[in-house]
Amino acid sequence: MFTIRFPSENAQESFFADTDYQAVKTEFFDASVKSINIIAGYSKP
């Protein structure tokens, strides 16, 4: 289990949409991880 925190929702969306991130995710993450579960999300006030 791990968590990841972004300073804003915009930063989160930009990170996950980045083509370099997508390439690494496809090569390593998708081949290694059977399933994911997002337990919760929150916005820091």
C-alpha positions in Angstrom: 0.0 0.0 0.0 1.2 3.5 -0.7 -0.2 7.0 -0.9 0.5 9.8 -3.2 -0.3 13.5 -2.5 -0.5 16.3 -5.0 -0.7 20.0 -4.2 -3.9 20.4 -6.3 -6.3 18.3 -8.4 -4.9 20.1 -11.4 -1.4 18.8 -10.6 -2.7 15.3 -10.1 -4.5 15.3 -13.4 -1.4 16.7 -15.2 0.8 14.0 -13.6 -1.3 11.1 -14.6 -1.9 12.5 -18.1 1.9 13.0 -18.8 3.1 10.9 -21.7 6.4 10.0 -19.9 4.4 8.8 -16.9 2.0 6.8 -19.2 5.0 5.1 -20.9 6.6 4.0 -17.6 3.2 2.9 -16.2 2.6 0.8 -19.3 6.0 -0.8 -19.2 6.3 -1.5 -15.5 3.1 -1.0 -13.5 0.6 -2.6 -15.8 2.8 -5.7 -16.2 3.3 -6.0 -12.4 0.1 -5.1 -10.7 -3.0 -7.4 -10.9 -5.5 -4.9 -9.5 -5.8 -1.6 -7.7 -8.3 -0.3 -5.2 -8.7 3.4 -4.4 -9.7 3.4 -0.8 -10.3 7.1 -0.4 -9.5 10.5 -1.8 -9.6 13.9 -0.1 -8.9 17.6 -0.7 -6.8 19.3 1.9 -8.6 22.4 3.1 
